[in-house]
Amino acid sequence: MNEEEARELLKSELEHFYNLPYDELTDWVYKPSVIKNVQGNGAAYQVEIKVVWNQHVREDVCVIGAIHDGGWRALLPLLESFVVTPQGGIRKTRGI
């Protein structure tokens, strides 16, 4: 798996959620994960995006994206995430 390509594809898929207002993101908390197949340069990837309440501050929403190519990386996908506060503040997270 080309990690640089995979990270760029994942960031591109997360962009939609990054631009949603807090109120719309909270609606996604109750929906199933978004699973999408995306095509890279000759490689196919699966992206999964999940929106959950932040476990530390229940009002904050955490958006978590994972990507893998179906090989062994399916067991350990690349992850990107961010947290959105009710006031609209956005911060990247580390160490999911």
Buried (B, 14 or more C-beta within 10 A) or exposed (E): BBEEBBBEBBEEBBEEBEEBEBEEBBEBEEEEBBEEEBEBEEBEBBBBBBBBEBEEEEEBBBBBBBBBBEEEBEEEBBBBBBBBBEEEEEEEBEEE
